[in-house]
Amino acid sequence: MFNGVYTALVTPFAQKKIDFVTLDAILERQMEAHVHGIVACATTGEAATMNLEEREQVLKAILKKVKCPVIAGIGTNETEQTIQLAKKARDLGANAGLAVTPYYNKPTQEGLFQHFSAIAKAVSPWPIILYNVPSRTGCSLAVETIARLSQVENIVGIKEATGNMTFAGQIKRACDKDFLLISGDDATAFTLYALGGQGVISVASNVIPKEMVQMYEAAQKGDWNTARALHLRFLPLLQGLFIETSPGPVKWVMSHQYDSMKPEMRLPLVEPGETTKEKLLQICNDVELKLA
């Protein structure tokens, strides 16, 4: 169910409030591009700055609009709170939960195993996807821990965002073939597909959803020339969306794609600086991405 391009959806804000009109327009374009799924209220969606009521409102709006599977961000650095978020997302109708490694408190590998096992057990058989992004959390799952967790019945895959393809290959070797290896790093998604990865949770598909779907589908058909050409064409953009902390750059680009979209962020994140905007504009011109 969770194969393919899943857009790590931004949460549009206007004057510090959620902009549901723009959210609807964004989702409309995602559906027109036939993305395989949506990830709601995760890192790119700025869930860390949203209260529980807002997260519920956004998830409800997405579930009401789309027909594709929806994965809800549920991760925190406290196990019981994560379980409560997972239960709420499950009860609202999300198809799975995305649980990031706990940040700040630096658990051991055994602590990570017990954390994710407890979450999975609490909501079984609802699917849980692990999220490994040490650049943000200061904490990384070891291959051996991932392999152990892959044996938990409703832990179905991992969003791997280290950008380390050797590490990704080790995960692929260590886990059952049905355990999903999902790219969490657009710039290395093509390479992960070649390793047998089954999809991407994508920031870039907020702005180029059709092209990200085309790249994935070409790779799945074994049409590596087409997939490679798309990867190389858009590689400057895939990297450029992380010039500053995401989702600042992607929101700025989207503000030039949607009439109602504001590049508004919630503190402590801020709108990209002028130098970054100039670089993004040049990148978009170079990859022939038209902006209003």
C-alpha positions as CSV (number, residue, x, y, z in Angstrom):
1,M,0.0,0.0,0.0
2,F,2.8,2.4,0.8
3,N,4.9,2.1,-2.3
4,G,5.4,5.1,-4.6
5,V,5.6,8.8,-4.2
6,Y,4.1,10.1,-1.0
7,T,4.2,13.9,-0.7
8,A,5.5,15.2,2.6
9,L,2.9,17.9,2.5
10,V,3.5,21.5,3.7
11,T,1.0,23.2,6.0
12,P,0.2,26.6,4.5
13,F,-0.2,29.4,7.0
14,A,-1.6,32.9,6.7
15,Q,-1.4,35.4,9.5
16,K,-0.3,32.5,11.9
17,K,-3.4,30.4,11.1
18,I,-3.8,27.4,8.9
19,D,-4.8,28.4,5.3
20,F,-7.3,25.7,4.4
21,V,-8.2,27.3,1.1
22,T,-4.6,27.0,-0.1
23,L,-4.4,23.5,1.4
24,D,-7.3,22.4,-0.7
25,A,-5.6,23.9,-3.9
26,I,-2.4,22.1,-3.0
27,L,-4.2,18.8,-2.6
28,E,-6.1,19.3,-5.8
29,R,-2.8,19.5,-7.7
30,Q,-1.4,16.5,-5.9
31,M,-4.4,14.4,-7.0
32,E,-4.1,15.7,-10.6
33,A,-0.5,14.5,-10.6
34,H,-1.6,11.0,-9.3
35,V,0.8,10.9,-6.4
36,H,0.5,7.6,-4.6
37,G,-0.1,9.1,-1.2
38,I,0.2,12.0,1.2
39,V,2.1,12.4,4.5
40,A,0.4,14.8,6.8
41,C,1.7,16.7,9.8
42,A,5.3,15.6,9.7
43,T,8.5,17.5,9.5
44,T,7.7,19.3,6.2
45,G,4.2,20.0,7.6
46,E,5.8,21.9,10.6
47,A,3.9,19.6,13.0
48,A,6.3,20.6,15.8
49,T,4.8,24.1,15.8
50,M,1.2,23.0,15.6
51,N,-1.1,22.2,18.6
52,L,-3.1,19.0,18.7
53,E,-6.3,20.6,17.5
54,E,-4.5,22.1,14.5
55,R,-3.0,18.7,13.6
56,E,-6.4,17.1,13.9
57,Q,-8.0,19.7,11.7
58,V,-5.3,19.4,9.0
59,L,-5.5,15.6,9.0
60,K,-9.3,15.7,8.7
61,A,-9.1,18.1,5.8
62,I,-6.7,15.9,3.9
63,L,-8.6,12.7,4.6
64,K,-11.8,14.4,3.4
65,K,-10.2,15.6,0.1
66,V,-8.1,12.7,-1.1
67,K,-8.7,9.1,-2.1
68,C,-5.1,8.0,-1.8
69,P,-3.5,6.6,1.3
70,V,-2.6,9.1,4.0
71,I,0.3,8.6,6.5
72,A,0.2,10.8,9.6
73,G,3.2,12.1,11.4
74,I,3.0,10.9,15.0
75,G,6.6,11.0,16.2
76,T,7.7,12.8,19.4
77,N,10.5,12.1,21.9
78,E,8.2,10.6,24.5
79,T,6.7,7.2,24.0
80,E,3.3,7.7,25.6
81,Q,2.7,10.9,23.8
82,T,3.5,9.2,20.5
83,I,1.1,6.4,21.3
84,Q,-1.7,8.9,21.9
85,L,-1.0,10.7,18.7
86,A,-0.9,7.4,16.9
87,K,-4.3,6.4,18.3
88,K,-5.8,9.7,17.4
89,A,-4.5,9.5,13.8
90,R,-5.7,5.9,13.5
91,D,-9.2,6.8,14.8
92,L,-9.4,9.7,12.4
93,G,-8.8,7.3,9.5
94,A,-5.1,7.7,8.6
95,N,-3.7,4.6,6.9
96,A,-0.4,4.5,8.9
97,G,1.7,6.5,11.3
98,L,5.2,7.9,10.6
99,A,7.3,7.8,13.8
100,V,10.6,9.6,14.0
101,T,13.5,8.6,16.2
102,P,13.2,10.5,19.6
103,Y,15.1,13.7,19.5
104,Y,17.1,15.4,22.2
105,N,17.1,12.7,24.8
106,K,19.5,10.4,22.9
107,P,18.1,6.9,23.6
108,T,20.3,3.8,23.3
109,Q,19.6,1.2,20.6
110,E,17.7,-0.9,23.1
111,G,15.7,2.2,24.1
112,L,14.8,2.8,20.5
113,F,13.8,-0.8,20.0
114,Q,11.5,-0.6,23.1
115,H,10.1,2.8,22.1
116,F,9.0,1.7,18.6
117,S,7.9,-1.7,19.8
118,A,5.6,-0.1,22.4
119,I,4.1,2.2,19.8
120,A,3.4,-0.6,17.4
121,K,1.9,-2.9,20.1
122,A,-0.4,-0.1,21.3
123,V,-2.0,0.4,17.9
124,S,-1.6,-3.1,16.3
125,P,-2.5,-4.0,13.6
126,W,-2.3,-0.3,12.4
127,P,0.9,0.1,10.3
128,I,3.8,2.0,11.7
129,I,6.7,3.4,9.5
130,L,10.0,4.2,11.1
131,Y,11.7,7.5,10.3
132,N,15.4,7.8,10.6
133,V,16.8,11.3,10.1
134,P,19.8,11.8,12.4
135,S,20.6,15.2,10.9
136,R,17.5,16.6,12.6
137,T,17.3,14.3,15.7
138,G,20.9,13.7,16.7
139,C,19.9,10.0,16.9
140,S,20.1,7.2,14.4
141,L,18.8,3.6,14.3
142,A,21.4,1.0,13.7
143,V,21.0,-1.6,11.0
144,E,20.7,-4.3,13.6
145,T,17.9,-2.4,15.4
146,I,16.0,-1.8,12.2
147,A,16.3,-5.5,11.4
148,R,14.8,-6.4,14.9
149,L,12.0,-3.9,14.5
150,S,11.2,-5.2,11.0
151,Q,10.1,-8.4,12.7
152,V,7.4,-6.6,14.6
153,E,4.2,-7.4,12.7
154,N,2.9,-3.9,12.1
155,I,6.2,-2.1,11.6
156,V,6.1,-2.2,7.9
157,G,8.9,0.0,6.7
158,I,11.4,2.8,7.2
159,K,11.7,6.3,5.8
160,E,15.5,6.4,5.5
161,A,16.9,9.9,5.4
162,T,20.6,9.6,6.2
163,G,21.5,10.0,2.5
164,N,24.0,7.2,3.0
165,M,23.4,4.6,0.3
166,T,25.8,2.1,1.9
167,F,23.6,2.2,5.0
168,A,20.5,1.9,2.9
169,G,21.9,-1.2,1.2
170,Q,22.7,-2.7,4.5
171,I,19.1,-2.2,5.6
172,K,17.9,-3.9,2.4
173,R,20.2,-6.9,3.0
174,A,19.2,-7.2,6.7
175,C,15.4,-7.0,6.4
176,D,12.8,-9.2,4.7
177,K,12.1,-8.2,1.1
178,D,8.6,-7.1,2.1
179,F,9.9,-4.5,4.6
180,L,9.6,-1.2,2.8
181,L,12.7,0.9,2.2
182,I,11.4,4.4,1.5
183,S,13.6,7.3,0.6
184,G,13.4,10.4,2.8
185,D,15.9,12.3,0.8
186,D,14.8,13.4,-2.7
187,A,18.4,13.8,-4.0
188,T,19.1,10.1,-3.4
189,A,15.7,8.7,-4.2
190,F,16.8,7.5,-7.7
191,T,19.8,5.6,-6.2
192,L,17.6,4.1,-3.6
193,Y,15.2,2.8,-6.3
194,A,18.2,1.1,-7.9
195,L,18.9,-0.6,-4.5
196,G,15.3,-1.9,-4.4
197,G,13.7,0.9,-2.5
198,Q,9.9,1.0,-2.9
199,G,9.2,4.7,-2.8
200,V,10.0,8.2,-1.5
201,I,8.4,10.5,1.0
202,S,9.1,13.6,-0.9
203,V,9.5,17.3,-0.3
204,A,10.1,18.1,-3.9
205,S,6.8,16.6,-5.0
206,N,5.1,19.6,-3.3
207,V,6.4,21.6,-6.4
208,I,7.0,18.9,-9.1
209,P,4.6,16.1,-8.2
210,K,4.0,14.9,-11.7
211,E,7.7,14.6,-12.4
212,M,8.5,12.8,-9.2
213,V,5.8,10.2,-10.0
214,Q,7.2,9.8,-13.5
215,M,10.7,9.2,-12.1
216,Y,9.4,6.5,-9.7
217,E,7.2,4.8,-12.3
218,A,10.0,4.7,-14.9
219,A,12.4,3.1,-12.3
220,Q,9.7,0.5,-11.4
221,K,9.4,-0.4,-15.1
222,G,13.1,-0.7,-15.4
223,D,13.3,2.3,-17.7
224,W,16.4,3.6,-16.1
225,N,17.3,6.0,-18.9
226,T,14.0,8.0,-18.3
227,A,14.3,7.8,-14.6
228,R,18.0,8.9,-14.7
229,A,17.2,11.8,-17.1
230,L,14.5,13.1,-14.7
231,H,16.8,12.7,-11.7
232,L,19.6,14.6,-13.4
233,R,17.3,17.4,-14.7
234,F,15.8,18.1,-11.4
235,L,18.8,17.3,-9.1
236,P,19.7,21.1,-8.6
237,L,16.1,21.6,-7.3
238,L,16.1,18.5,-5.2
239,Q,19.2,19.8,-3.5
240,G,18.2,23.5,-3.6
241,L,15.1,22.9,-1.6
242,F,17.4,22.3,1.4
243,I,19.7,25.3,1.0
244,E,18.0,26.5,4.2
245,T,16.0,24.5,6.7
246,S,13.1,22.8,5.1
247,P,10.3,23.7,4.5
248,G,11.4,27.3,4.1
249,P,12.7,26.9,0.5
250,V,9.8,24.7,-0.7
251,K,7.2,27.1,0.7
252,W,8.9,30.0,-1.0
253,V,8.8,28.2,-4.4
254,M,5.2,27.2,-3.8
255,S,4.2,30.8,-3.1
256,H,5.1,31.4,-6.8
257,Q,2.9,28.5,-7.9
258,Y,-0.3,29.3,-6.0
259,D,-1.9,32.7,-6.0
260,S,-3.1,32.4,-2.4
261,M,0.1,30.7,-1.0
262,K,2.2,32.6,1.5
263,P,5.8,31.5,2.3
264,E,4.9,32.0,6.0
265,M,6.6,29.9,8.6
266,R,6.1,29.5,12.3
267,L,8.9,30.5,14.7
268,P,11.6,29.4,15.3
269,L,11.6,28.8,11.5
270,V,11.6,31.9,9.3
271,E,11.2,32.7,5.6
272,P,14.4,32.2,3.5
273,G,16.8,35.1,3.2
274,E,17.2,37.1,0.0
275,T,20.3,35.3,-1.1
276,T,18.5,32.0,-0.8
277,K,15.6,33.3,-2.8
278,E,17.9,34.5,-5.6
279,K,19.5,31.0,-5.7
280,L,16.1,29.3,-5.7
281,L,14.9,31.5,-8.6
282,Q,18.0,30.7,-10.6
283,I,17.6,27.0,-9.9
284,C,14.0,27.0,-11.0
285,N,15.0,28.8,-14.2
286,D,17.8,26.3,-14.8
287,V,15.5,23.3,-14.5
288,E,12.8,25.0,-16.5
289,L,10.3,25.2,-13.6
290,K,7.9,28.0,-14.4
291,L,7.0,30.3,-11.5
292,A,4.4,33.0,-11.5
